[in-house]
Amino acid sequence: MYNYENSRENPAFEEALLIERLSNIKNKIVVLSGKGGVGKSTVAANLAMSLALSGFKTGLLDIDIHGPSIPTLLGLEDKKLQGTDSVIYPYTYGDSLKVISIGFLLANTDDPIIWRGPEKMGIIQRFIQGVEWGELDYLIVDCPPGTGDEPLSIIQTLDTVTGAVIVTTPQKLAISDVRKSVNFCKKLNVPVIGVIENMSGYICPDCNKTIEIFKSGGGETMAHEMNVPFLGKIPLDPNIVEAGDSGKPFVYFYAETPTGKIMENIINPIINYKNSEEKKTMRFAIPTANGKLCTHFGHCEVFTFIDVDPDSNIIIAKETITPPEHQPGILPPWIAEQGASIIIAGGMGERARVMFEEYNIKVVVGAQADEPEQLVKNYLNNNLLTGINTCDHGECAH
C-alpha cells in the first residue's frame, strides 16, 4: 500500500524523478472550470476514454482534491491507492487507459478531505511526480475548480502543458467565472484548446425536443468575445446521468445516441489538437490607435494581437486589448503575459528593447503607420518597410 507520510523528502531526488516522469508523457491536457458543478469531471473522464478507445496510451489524473468524481464515473469506487514509499501505481482500465484519483486515498467515499494549503500542495506534487505512468500519448488532468493555488500548482508542476479544455454552463454566473479561467490560462501561457458549454438545453426522452432550461449560447458568445475556440454544446441528457451513476463511460456505452454523436464531435478536435514547439502559433503585438499602428508604442490606445499559423502563414485570430496604465517598464512583462513573441512598433527606446529581449520577444522597429493585419502580412512576406526608429533614445523605457 502506498504510504504518503513515508514518501521521500529528498528535493534533488524528487526533482530528477519529476523530470523523468514528465519526459515520458507526450501531451498534457488540463480540464478546468471557473466553478464547481458544471460537469468538468464528466468531460475529463469521457475525453480520456475517447483517447484510449482511439488507441492512444492515456492517463487520467483526478486531482480535484475536495470533489474527486472519477472513481464514481468509471465504476472504481472500491479501488485503493497502490504502490511503495516512492512509487504510485495507476489502476489499468481496459487496454489503453490508466487512472489515478485522490479518491483512491479515502478509506470511505463519504470521508471529507480536510487539508490546509501545504498538505494540498504536497499531495499535488506527489501525484504528479510519483505515479509510474510509463510512456503516455496523453495525460488528462481533472483539476479542482477555480483559479486558486491548486490549479496554479498543478500547471506549474506539470511545467509544459499542451493546452486547457474549459467547461462551463450557460448561466451568467458560470460564464463570469469561466472568463477568469481563460485569463488564468493566458497569464500562465497555457493554450486554450477550447470551451465546452455543458448542460446546454434538456433533451426530452419522449419527443427528443430540446428545452432551454438554463438558456443556451452563453459559453459560445463568451468564447468568441475572448477569441478562444468554442468546441460545442453538450445537452442535459438522462443517459449522461445514468452513465455517471452506474460507472459506465458515456462515450462507450452511448456512442450511437444523439448526445453521443455531439460529444464525439466535441472531443475529436481535442484529439486532433497539436501544440508542439515546431507548430506553435506566432503571436504579434502591434500598438494601435485609430485602427493603425501607433508610432510610439508606450502611448497607444490599445494593442492589437494577431495569431498566425506558422505552417501556412495565415492569420487565424485577432483581438484588441487595452494595456495597463502607462508607466516605464510595465509593457514588456504585460505583453509577455498575453503570449506575444513578436512586437512591431514605430519607435521604442533602448531599455524597452532590452526588456523585450529578456522576455524572448522579438522587436521590429521603424514600421510605418498601417493597419495591423497588413503589417503582419508584410512581415510574413519579407517586405515590411521599416525606417528610422522614432524613439531611439536610451532613456526611454516605455
C-alpha positions in Angstrom: 0.0 0.0 0.0 1.4 3.4 -0.9 2.3 5.5 2.2 2.2 9.2 1.6 3.6 10.1 5.0 6.7 7.9 4.5 7.4 9.2 0.9 10.8 10.5 0.1 11.7 14.1 1.2 14.9 14.5 -0.9 14.4 17.6 -3.1 17.1 16.7 -5.6 15.8 13.2 -6.0 12.2 14.4 -6.3 13.2 17.0 -9.0 15.0 14.3 -11.0 12.1 12.0 -10.6 9.6 14.6 -11.8 11.7 15.4 -14.9 11.9 11.7 -15.7 8.2 11.0 -15.3 7.1 14.0 -17.4 9.6 13.2 -20.2 7.6 10.1 -20.9 4.3 12.0 -21.5 3.8 13.5 -25.0 0.8 15.6 -24.3 -0.6 17.0 -21.0 -4.1 18.4 -21.1 -5.7 20.1 -18.1 -9.5 20.2 -17.8 -10.6 23.4 -15.9 -13.8 25.2 -14.8 -14.4 28.5 -13.2 -16.7 27.0 -10.6 -17.8 23.5 -9.4 -20.8 21.6 -10.6 -20.5 22.3 -14.3 -19.6 18.7 -15.4 -15.9 19.1 -15.6 -15.1 15.6 -14.4 -17.6 14.1 -16.8 -15.8 15.8 -19.7 -12.4 14.7 -18.4 -13.5 11.1 -18.0 -15.0 10.9 -21.4 -12.1 12.7 -23.1 -9.7 10.2 -21.6 -11.9 7.3 -22.6 -12.2 8.6 -26.1 -8.4 8.9 -26.4 -8.0 5.3 -25.1 -10.6 3.9 -27.4 -8.8 5.6 -30.3 -5.7 3.6 -29.4 -3.7 6.3 -27.6 -1.9 5.4 -24.4 -3.8 7.6 -22.0 -3.5 8.6 -18.3 -6.3 10.1 -16.3 -5.3 12.0 -13.2 -8.1 13.1 -10.9 -6.6 15.7 -8.6 -9.8 17.5 -7.7 -8.9 17.3 -4.0 -12.3 18.1 -2.4 -14.5 16.5 -5.0 -12.9 13.5 -6.7 -15.6 12.2 -9.1 -13.6 9.9 -11.5 -13.9 6.8 -9.3 -17.7 7.1 -9.5 -17.8 7.9 -13.2 -15.7 4.9 -14.1 -17.0 2.4 -11.5 -13.8 2.4 -9.5 -15.1 3.4 -6.1 -13.7 0.3 -4.4 -10.2 0.8 -5.6 -7.4 1.9 -3.3 -4.0 3.6 -3.9 -1.3 1.0 -4.6 2.5 1.4 -4.5 5.5 1.8 -2.3 7.0 4.7 -0.4 8.4 6.2 -3.6 6.1 4.9 -6.4 2.3 5.1 -7.0 0.9 2.6 -9.5 -2.1 3.6 -11.5 -5.1 1.4 -12.0 -5.3 0.0 -15.5 -8.8 0.4 -17.1 -9.1 -1.6 -20.3 -6.2 -1.8 -22.7 -5.0 1.8 -23.0 -6.3 3.8 -20.0 -4.5 4.2 -16.7 -6.3 6.0 -13.8 -5.2 7.7 -10.6 -7.6 9.6 -8.3 -7.4 11.4 -5.0 -10.5 9.3 -4.2 -8.3 6.2 -4.0 -6.8 7.6 -0.8 -10.1 7.6 1.0 -11.0 4.7 3.4 -14.6 5.7 2.9 -16.1 7.6 0.0 -18.0 9.8 2.4 -14.9 10.9 4.2 -14.1 14.6 3.7 -10.5 15.7 2.8 -9.7 18.4 5.4 -6.3 19.7 4.5 -4.6 23.1 4.7 -2.6 24.6 1.8 0.8 22.9 2.4 -0.8 19.5 2.6 -2.6 20.1 -0.7 0.5 21.3 -2.4 2.4 18.2 -1.1 -0.1 15.7 -2.5 -0.3 17.6 -5.8 3.5 17.3 -6.1 3.4 13.6 -5.1 0.6 12.7 -7.5 2.4 14.3 -10.5 5.9 13.1 -9.8 5.2 9.8 -8.0 2.9 8.0 -10.4 4.6 5.4 -12.6 2.6 6.1 -15.8 5.2 4.7 -18.2 5.0 6.1 -21.7 1.8 8.0 -22.4 0.5 9.8 -25.5 -1.8 11.8 -23.4 -2.3 12.7 -19.7 -5.7 14.2 -18.9 -5.7 16.1 -15.6 -9.1 16.8 -13.9 -8.2 19.9 -11.9 -10.0 21.5 -9.0 -12.4 24.3 -10.0 -11.5 27.9 -9.9 -8.2 29.7 -10.4 -6.6 29.4 -7.0 -3.5 27.8 -5.6 -4.4 24.3 -6.5 -4.8 24.6 -10.3 -1.9 27.0 -10.3 0.4 24.5 -8.5 -0.8 21.7 -10.9 0.1 23.7 -14.0 3.4 24.9 -12.6 4.4 21.3 -11.6 3.4 19.9 -15.0 5.8 22.5 -16.4 4.8 22.4 -20.1 1.1 22.0 -20.7 -0.2 21.1 -24.2 -3.4 23.0 -23.6 -6.6 23.5 -21.5 -10.2 22.5 -22.0 -12.5 24.8 -20.1 -16.0 23.6 -19.1 -18.9 25.9 -18.3 -22.7 26.0 -18.2 -24.9 28.6 -19.9 -25.8 30.6 -16.8 -24.4 34.1 -16.4 -22.7 33.3 -13.1 -20.8 30.4 -14.7 -19.8 32.4 -17.7 -18.4 35.2 -15.5 -16.2 32.6 -13.7 -15.0 30.9 -16.9 -13.7 34.3 -18.2 -11.4 34.2 -15.2 -10.3 30.7 -16.3 -9.4 31.9 -19.8 -7.4 34.8 -18.4 -5.8 32.5 -15.9 -4.5 30.3 -18.9 -3.3 33.4 -20.8 -1.3 34.6 -17.8 0.3 31.2 -17.4 0.9 30.9 -21.2 -1.3 27.8 -21.4 -3.1 27.5 -24.8 -6.8 27.2 -24.5 -7.8 24.3 -26.7 -11.4 25.3 -26.4 -14.5 26.0 -24.3 -17.3 23.4 -23.8 -20.8 24.6 -22.8 -22.3 21.8 -20.7 -26.0 21.3 -19.7 -27.0 23.4 -22.7 -30.7 22.6 -23.0 -32.6 19.4 -22.0 -33.4 16.7 -24.4 -36.8 15.2 -23.7 -36.6 11.4 -23.7 -40.1 11.1 -25.1 -40.0 13.5 -28.0 -36.3 14.3 -28.3 -37.2 18.0 -28.3 -34.5 20.3 -26.7 -35.8 22.6 -23.9 -33.6 25.5 -22.9 -33.7 25.2 -19.1 -30.6 27.2 -18.3 -30.7 29.3 -21.5 -28.1 28.5 -24.2 -25.2 30.0 -26.1 -23.6 31.9 -23.2 -20.4 29.9 -23.4 -20.2 30.3 -27.2 -20.7 34.0 -27.0 -18.0 34.3 -24.3 -15.6 32.2 -26.3 -16.0 34.4 -29.4 -15.6 37.6 -27.3 -12.4 36.3 -25.8 -11.0 34.9 -29.1 -10.7 31.3 -27.9 -12.1 28.2 -29.7 -15.6 27.0 -28.9 -15.9 23.3 -29.1 -19.6 22.8 -28.7 -22.7 22.3 -26.5 -23.5 19.2 -24.5 -27.2 19.0 -23.6 -28.7 17.7 -20.4 -29.4 14.1 -21.2 -30.7 11.4 -18.8 -28.3 9.0 -20.4 -25.3 11.0 -19.2 -26.8 10.9 -15.6 -27.4 7.1 -15.9 -23.9 6.5 -17.3 -22.2 8.5 -14.5 -24.3 7.0 -11.7 -23.6 3.4 -12.9 -19.9 3.9 -13.6 -20.2 3.4 -17.4 -18.3 5.7 -19.7 -20.8 7.6 -21.7 -18.8 7.7 -24.9 -18.5 3.9 -24.9 -22.0 2.8 -23.9 -24.0 5.6 -25.5 -21.8 6.3 -28.6 -24.7 5.9 -31.0 -27.2 8.3 -29.3 -27.7 11.9 -30.5 -25.8 13.2 -27.5 -23.1 10.6 -28.0 -22.6 12.0 -31.5 -22.5 15.5 -30.2 -19.8 14.6 -27.6 -17.8 12.8 -30.4 -17.8 16.0 -32.5 -16.7 18.0 -29.5 -13.9 15.6 -28.5 -12.4 15.0 -32.0 -10.9 18.5 -32.3 -9.3 17.9 -28.9 -7.8 14.6 -30.0 -6.5 16.3 -33.2 -5.1 19.3 -31.4 -1.4 19.7 -31.7 0.8 22.2 -29.9 4.4 21.2 -30.4 7.2 23.8 -30.3 7.6 23.3 -34.1 3.9 24.3 -34.7 3.4 26.9 -32.0 1.2 29.8 -33.1 3.1 33.0 -33.8 1.5 35.9 -31.9 2.2 39.5 -33.0 1.7 42.6 -30.8 1.1 45.9 -32.6 0.5 49.2 -30.7 -2.6 50.7 -32.3 -4.5 54.0 -32.4 -7.5 54.7 -34.7 -7.1 51.3 -36.4 -3.4 51.8 -37.4 0.0 51.4 -35.9 0.8 54.0 -33.2 4.2 55.4 -33.8 5.1 55.4 -30.1 4.1 52.2 -28.5 4.2 53.4 -24.9 1.2 55.8 -25.5 -1.1 53.8 -27.7 -4.9 53.3 -27.1 -4.9 49.5 -27.4 -2.6 46.7 -28.5 -3.8 44.5 -31.4 -2.7 40.9 -31.0 -2.7 38.8 -34.2 -2.2 35.0 -34.2 -0.7 33.3 -37.2 -0.4 29.6 -38.2 3.3 29.1 -38.8 2.8 26.4 -41.4 0.5 28.4 -43.7 1.4 32.0 -42.6 -2.4 32.6 -42.4 -3.9 34.9 -39.8 -6.2 32.8 -37.6 -7.2 35.2 -34.9 -7.1 38.8 -33.8 -8.0 40.7 -30.6 -7.5 44.1 -29.2 -6.7 44.6 -25.5 -6.3 47.9 -23.6 -2.9 48.0 -22.0 -2.3 48.8 -18.3 -1.9 52.5 -17.3 1.3 53.9 -18.7 4.4 53.8 -16.6 8.1 52.9 -17.5 8.8 49.2 -17.8 5.3 47.9 -17.4 4.6 46.9 -21.0 7.2 44.1 -21.7 6.0 41.8 -18.9 2.4 42.6 -19.8 2.8 41.8 -23.4 4.7 38.6 -22.5 1.7 37.6 -20.4 -0.5 37.9 -23.5 1.7 35.3 -25.2 3.2 37.5 -27.9 6.5 36.5 -29.5 7.0 39.4 -31.9 6.2 43.1 -31.5 6.0 45.5 -34.4 6.5 49.2 -33.4 7.2 52.5 -34.9 9.5 53.6 -32.2 11.0 52.2 -29.0 13.7 53.1 -26.5 16.8 51.0 -26.0 15.8 50.0 -22.4 12.5 48.8 -23.6 14.0 46.8 -26.4 16.4 45.1 -24.0 13.5 44.2 -21.7 11.5 42.7 -24.5 14.5 40.5 -25.5 14.7 39.3 -21.8 11.2 38.0 -22.3 12.1 36.3 -25.6 10.0 38.8 -27.6 11.5 39.8 -31.0 11.3 43.6 -31.6 10.8 45.1 -35.1 11.0 49.0 -35.0 10.6 51.7 -37.6 7.4 50.3 -39.1 5.1 52.7 -40.8 1.5 53.6 -39.7 -0.6 51.0 -41.4 -3.4 48.5 -40.4 -2.1 45.8 -38.1 -3.1 42.9 -40.4 -1.3 44.5 -43.3 1.9 45.0 -41.2 1.8 41.3 -40.2 1.2 40.1 -43.8 4.1 42.3 -45.0 6.4 40.9 -42.3 5.5 37.3 -43.2 6.1 38.1 -46.9 9.5 39.7 -46.0 8.5 43.1 -47.4 7.8 45.1 -44.3 9.1 48.6 -44.8 11.0 49.9 -41.8 12.6 53.3 -41.4 14.1 55.3 -38.6 13.3 54.3 -35.0 11.1 57.2 -33.9 12.1 56.7 -30.3 15.8 55.8 -30.5 17.0 57.3 -27.2 18.3 55.3 -24.4 16.4 56.9 -21.5 13.0 55.9 -22.9 11.8 52.7 -21.2 8.2 52.7 -22.4 
